[in-house]
Amino acid sequence: MNTMIEKQDVGIIRPSQLQDWLTSHGIITVTTEECAHLLGVSIRDVSQRLVRLRSKGELVSGARGLWIAVPPEFREMGAPEPMRYIHNLMGFYDNEYCVGWLSAAAIHGASHQAPQVFQVAVAKTLRNRRIGRSELQFYNRSYASLISKKRITLASGSAYVSSIGTTMLMVAANPENCGGIDNAATVICELADNQTDYISEVLTDAHFFPRAAVTRLGWILDYCAEVPCLEDLEKYCTLSLEPTMLSPGGSRMGKVNKRWNVIENRRIEADV
């Protein structure tokens, strides 16, 4: 139970006061058990007591047994933005996680195309869901608890987000999660333009990803972003025996780029 809530007397507030009380105390999410404590009712009666708050849009369900407070400025969206509550939601499920792909790229400054969904790598399988107008997509990845991540704090909240270099690897590994290979290349180029010292992050986490993702990333950094000094990444990629398809799932026909051992099976059109 939240320490602040646990210190409160049982039944200290009425249901109509719940959202205001939570927001004023900086509490983003509350469990059914915590609601029962604050309202002074049994756990089985909580849902009924919250019906009016839910109908007014002051509370929204994030999971069975977990409620998200919705301050007035987020009522039109039906819920706060996911960065405000994702850490608590993952804690509720006891699930290791990392915000990644386009969601992480946007946080790191690649804003060419705002993500339409909030993308999260999780250690244990979790179903996708819509909370308010936000669509949350969860991808089961064994590396979710292992890759380099940072606790990013924004005005809207905080969460564990993949590092810049690791975000590049995630995008290169799964272009289909990022609007296709062209948009994936665009995002990687934007990250490369806006940031520094990401190659060390790429090399640190490269072994968590398929070799194809690393070689594809090297090619994009070289020929689309025109990044210099890629020798260390090139050395890593030379360990790959099988050539990588530049565009996954595309034709296997194309020239083999010997530096990156990549089959250039289509032209990449990054919007940079």
Helices and strands as residue ranges (DSSP letters): H 3-6, G 15-17, H 18-24, E 29-31, H 32-39, G 43-45, H 46-49, H 51-55, E 59-63, E 66-69, G 72-74, G 82-84, H 86-92, E 97-99, H 101-107, E 118-122, E 129-131, E 134-140, G 142-145, E 149-154, E 157-162, H 164-173, G 175-178, H 181-194, H 199-205, G 206-208, H 211-223, H 231-237, E 244-245, E 255-257, E 262-264
